[in-house]
């Protein structure tokens, strides 16, 4: 693996044999970190939002199954 810094970007070079699913997971993590770097939201607020979304989704699924 090689990490190279240029004036405008950082380049990661991996061997061709690297698992693409693993690389996608890393890419997702980097994207998440970039998108949330200036966020003032607490983990508790995120957890509460996820709980609300899941409950709403479950309520809709129950309606469809009945």
N, C-alpha and C positions, 0 to 999 in steps of 0.2 A: 504494500500500500504506500502511496506517495501523496503527501499533502503539499500543495504549491500555492503560495500567495502571490497574486498579481496586483497591480494598482487598483483594479476594479472588482476583483472577486477572489474567492478561495476555491481551488480545484482539488478534488479528491480523485485519485486514480486507484482503481481496484483491479485485481486480476480478473480475467474473463470468466474464471470458474466461480466467482462470487455469486452467492444465492441472491437472485433479484428480489425475492420477497423480503429478505433481510435488509437490502438496500432501500426498498420502498419504506419499510418501517423507520429506518434512520431519516430518510427524507421527510416523512410525515412529522417526526419529532422536531427536526430543524425548522420546518415550516410553522409548526405550532409555537415554538419558542420565538420565532420572528414575529408572528402575528400577535402574540400576547406580551411582548417585552415591555410595553408601556401600560399594560392593564392595571387598574387599581382594584379590580374585583378580587374578593377573598375566595379561598377554597370553599368556605361554607356557603357563600352565595352561589357558586357553581354547583355544589352538591344539591342545594335546594332547588335550583332550576332543573337539574337533571331529574330529580325526584318528581317534580311537577310534570315534566314532559312525559316521563314513563307512566305516571298515573293516568294522564290524559290518553295516552296511546292504549293502555290496558282497558280503560273504560270504553273506548271506541271498538276495540277488539271484542270485548264482552257483548256489546250491542250487536255486532255482526254475527256472533255465534248463537245468540238467542233467537 
